[in-house]
Structure formats: structure tokens, C-alpha cells
């Protein structure tokens, strides 16, 4: 390990120590009760609500996955995805946040998403709660795996150590931190990490642009690649038999640009639909101390999201000018942020910038692990299996569940060639289609009933798997992001089944009207 690597390591250790201190600080309050551990006692302020929601949402794919896509195939995929996410963020804060905060209190003070859906329909046999908890377990385990992949790639690239060993080190650190502090620690550290993330992105885009010779040089280089700087075309790297991009005369070779039609654009914009079903974001809406503060949170969140997404995309474009042949596979392209940081900055500063990736990973993976564990411990164990379970028993099951989920996520993350963007996209589609339509109908349509809710969740989740694994393989118009057709199909099932079955009870309708008319 050379001097530069040691300095980077020292900077990252300092950062991790700060994160651990935050965990210790909040652990006493977090462990007073399961409500404090899972939702922080509904005590989040507007700044922490906004910044922690976005930091936990974006994860390591913002600093590695999104720049990697832009570096590999140009502007279109990355930009339309970013636009869709920005639009989805705005409307989620605008139309969902306040009513969900209000409705979760009305629904017997629900502190988890499965509990909210179950209490919303006043179900007695907890089918909705059980299904929702199981889907959260499935998709968040995949999500956690994507974060562990990020840790593995980051540490392996920096320290030259084996990917698997580095991935497991990162996973153990995240698990230990989540076990310690719960939701409050997670949200407080996410606030800090959101600042680290956006500073890291900004520093790299400024340094990278200077290293490339200015914005003009970056744009000129991008325009020379067919489809690279187009919104309606996609650059296509020419690959050899080993799946690596061909390099000739020191330059990467590209084939003719691929067409990028309206269907593909809609497919990428559909990323925004995922927000309506994203538990780690929705929980922040439920946890804010006053619903009147959500307006300020929305403004803070939008500024952060727009800046961070735009900068992340541009980093990938810059990377093609500065290091045109450094990364020759789609998986390796996700290291472009690391390459720019370690070659452009003094080692100690690069270490803190690398902490931005670690920040993004921690801020997401602790959310994923915590919410998945709460789904089993709070909703299945206490909600269905052992209804008289004490808080102490719930916390024990939570910690055991965290361990089990982490082990499964580590197994999924063992593949060094995993593409972070692709892993995240599948889990994102799963949550968006399973819970997104149901959330919107639950908040804004009085006629939706328990049968419709069950049909919507099952059909949405099922269609994500079916479209991804079977239908999309047909190609052509079917090769679109699975979230779009699955979201539509889930919405149709909710409406049709609700109208064909018995109307909600009088008590359920009264709850809806009370929330709707509350000032």
C-alpha cells in the first residue's frame, strides 16, 4: 500500500468514525421503543427529512451507476432517467407527502408501510400486511446487494484488494451501523452524507472539466462519438469477443448510433413512477414532526436532486474525454468517478471525495436493511405470528433479521461483474409497481378496497418479474423498462377488482373522508 493509498484510507477512516459517533449518539433514544427505532418518534425536522430522504434514495448508483451509464453510452439513457427521477421526486413531495403523514396517524399511528396499508383497510387477518412485508424483504434484499456491490468496487479499485473481501468488509460495516442506531441515527447520518455526496459530485465535475481542457473540449469530444451527446440517439460501443470495447489508435471504437424513440424515452421517464412506492422515501414523509414543514422539505429536496443528478450525468460525459479508454466494459465504466477523483486530487482530499461514494452507499443500505427488518419483525412477527410480542422481542427479531438479510444480500453481491445500475433498476421497478399504484389509490380514491389492494400488489410485483425475465426478451417494443407496464397493469387491477367486489366498510370510508377534509 503506497503513500497515496494510505492517505485515502486515513480520510475514509475519519469519515467512518464520524458516522459511528452519530450511531452511538442516537442509539440510546433509538432503543427506547420500536417506534423510535423504526420511525424516530416522528421527530424529523424539514432539513433532515428532505436530505435524508434523497440520500437514502439515491445510493451509490448516483456516484457510480449513473456516471457509468453516461460514460458507456452517452447522454440519452442517463439524462432521461435523471429527468424522470426529478419529476417523480417533485410530484411525490407535492401530492403524497402531506396526505400520507396525516393518513398514517389516522391509520392507528402506523409506523411502517405494511402497517399503514393494513390499517388503512382495517383488515383483521393481516393479508395485506404479510404480502407487503414479504415484497419489501425480497426487493430490499436485492437493493442492499447493489449497495454491497458498490462497496466492493470502491474498496477493490482503491486498495487493489480482492473484490469479494472488500465487499464483505463494507457489508459488515453497514450492518454494524444499522444494528446500532436505528432510524434516527440513519436519518441524521443521511443528512450529513447528503452534503458529502453533493460536495463530492461538485468537486469532481469542476476538477474533471478543468482537466479535460474546459467545457468546450468536453462537448467537442462528445460530439465526435455517434449519438453520444444526443437526447434522441444512443452511442453504441463496438465490442470484441471478450465483451470489451475495441480500441484503435488509442481511441475507443463506436458503432453507428442507435435510435432513441418516444417509447424508449417514456421507458426511462418511468423511473419517476417508482417514487410513489419507495418505502425509504415514504417513511420520511410519515416521520416528519409537522406536516406543515413538508413544503420546505420539498424545496430543499428538489434543489438537491436537480443539482446532484445533473452533475452525475455530466461526470460521465467528462470521463469520456479525460479517460477515453480506461474502462472498457459497462461494469467497469461505473468506476469513472473513482478514476477522476484519485487522479485529479491530492490523496487526502480524494479520500474524502471517496467518502462521498461510501456516504451514498451507507445512507441507502442502512435504510434498506432497517425497513426490510422492520417488515418481518414488526409486521409479520408482531403483527401476525405473535401479536403480544414485547418491544424487546421485536427488537431481537429485528436484529436477527438484519443478519439474515445481509447474508443473502452478500451472496447476491458475490458477482464482481454486476452492473450497479441494472441491479438498482430491477429493485426500483419492484417497489414502484408493487406499492406505487396502491399508495396513490389508497390516498386519493375512496372506492379502493382490500381486494383491490391485494390484487394491485400481487399483479404489480408479478408483472415486474414476468416482463423482466420473459417478455422483454422478445425485444422490439417489448424491450422497455419493466416498471412502466407493471405500474399500468397494477393500476388496472386495483380499479377493476375494487369495482367488481364489495365496497369498503363505512369505517374505512369515514377514515378517508376525515383525512381528505382535515385542514
Beta strands, then each sheet from edge to edge (+ up, - down):
strand 1: 233-237
strand 2: 247-248
strand 3: 251-252
strand 4: 254-259
sheet 1: 1+ 4-
sheet 2: 2+ 3-
end
